[in-house]
């Protein structure tokens, strides 16, 4: 699902209106595409297990508190705020950035 895809990325930037859910338990399936292990890597074992085993929908604010989301943006200018955030991350020596990645 979308949350599994999201945890496969380097950064998760979302709007304050976003929500995240790992409903696999209630559907009787396991996470695909390594989503479960990536979630645990991103938010830690305890938080990741709670998120997966609860099957509940988490608000953007809760996802940010758990460490699932790197940046939660508020307001009307979402795209320009995203662009500014990414530009800040990528400013500097490109070779150093490539080596960090």
C-alpha positions as CSV (number, residue, x, y, z in Angstrom):
1,X,0.0,0.0,0.0
2,X,0.9,3.7,0.1
3,X,2.5,3.5,3.6
4,X,4.7,0.6,2.5
5,X,5.8,2.7,-0.5
6,X,6.4,5.7,1.7
7,X,8.8,3.8,4.0
8,X,10.9,2.8,1.1
9,X,11.8,6.4,0.4
10,X,14.7,8.4,2.0
11,X,12.4,11.1,3.3
12,X,8.7,11.4,4.0
13,X,7.2,14.8,3.6
14,X,3.5,15.2,4.1
15,X,0.7,17.7,4.5
16,X,-0.9,18.2,7.9
17,X,-4.0,16.4,6.4
18,X,-2.2,13.2,5.5
19,X,-2.8,9.9,7.3
20,X,-0.8,6.6,7.4
21,X,-2.0,3.1,8.1
22,X,-0.6,-0.4,7.9
23,X,-3.9,-2.4,7.8
24,X,-2.3,-5.8,7.0
25,X,-3.2,-7.4,10.4
26,X,-6.9,-6.7,10.0
27,X,-6.7,-7.9,6.4
28,X,-4.9,-11.1,7.3
29,X,-1.9,-10.4,5.1
30,X,1.8,-9.5,5.8
31,X,3.5,-6.3,4.7
32,X,4.9,-6.5,1.2
33,X,8.0,-5.0,-0.5
34,X,9.9,-5.1,2.8
35,X,7.5,-2.5,4.3
36,X,7.5,-4.1,7.7
37,X,11.2,-4.2,8.2
38,X,11.6,-0.7,6.7
39,X,9.0,0.6,9.1
40,X,10.9,-0.9,12.1
41,X,14.1,0.6,10.8
42,X,12.5,4.0,10.4
43,X,10.6,4.2,13.8
44,X,12.2,1.6,16.0
45,X,11.0,-1.9,16.9
46,X,8.5,-0.9,19.6
47,X,6.9,1.9,17.7
48,X,6.9,-0.1,14.4
49,X,5.2,-3.1,16.1
50,X,2.6,-0.9,17.7
51,X,1.8,0.7,14.3
52,X,1.5,-2.6,12.5
53,X,-0.3,-4.5,15.2
54,X,-2.8,-1.8,15.9
55,X,-3.8,-1.5,12.2
56,X,-5.0,2.0,13.2
57,X,-4.9,5.0,11.0
58,X,-2.3,7.6,12.2
59,X,-2.6,11.3,11.6
60,X,0.3,13.2,10.1
61,X,1.0,14.7,13.5
62,X,1.2,11.2,15.1
63,X,3.3,9.9,12.3
64,X,5.7,12.8,12.8
65,X,5.9,12.1,16.5
66,X,6.7,8.4,15.9
67,X,9.4,9.4,13.4
68,X,7.7,7.9,10.4
69,X,7.5,11.4,8.8
70,X,10.5,13.6,8.4
71,X,8.6,16.8,7.8
72,X,5.0,17.8,8.2
73,X,4.1,20.9,6.3
74,X,1.2,23.2,7.1
75,X,-0.5,25.7,4.9
76,X,-1.5,26.3,1.3
77,X,1.9,26.4,-0.3
78,X,2.8,22.7,0.1
79,X,4.8,22.2,-3.2
80,X,6.9,25.3,-2.7
81,X,7.6,24.3,1.0
82,X,8.6,20.9,-0.2
83,X,10.9,22.4,-2.8
84,X,12.5,24.7,-0.2
85,X,13.0,21.8,2.2
86,X,14.7,19.6,-0.5
87,X,16.8,22.5,-1.7
88,X,18.1,23.0,1.8
89,X,18.9,19.3,2.1
90,X,20.7,19.3,-1.2
91,X,22.7,22.5,-0.8
92,X,26.4,22.1,-0.4
93,X,29.0,19.8,-1.9
94,X,27.3,17.3,-4.2
95,X,30.0,14.7,-3.8
96,X,29.6,14.7,0.0
97,X,25.9,14.4,-0.4
98,X,26.3,11.4,-2.8
99,X,28.7,9.8,-0.3
100,X,26.2,10.2,2.5
101,X,23.5,8.5,0.4
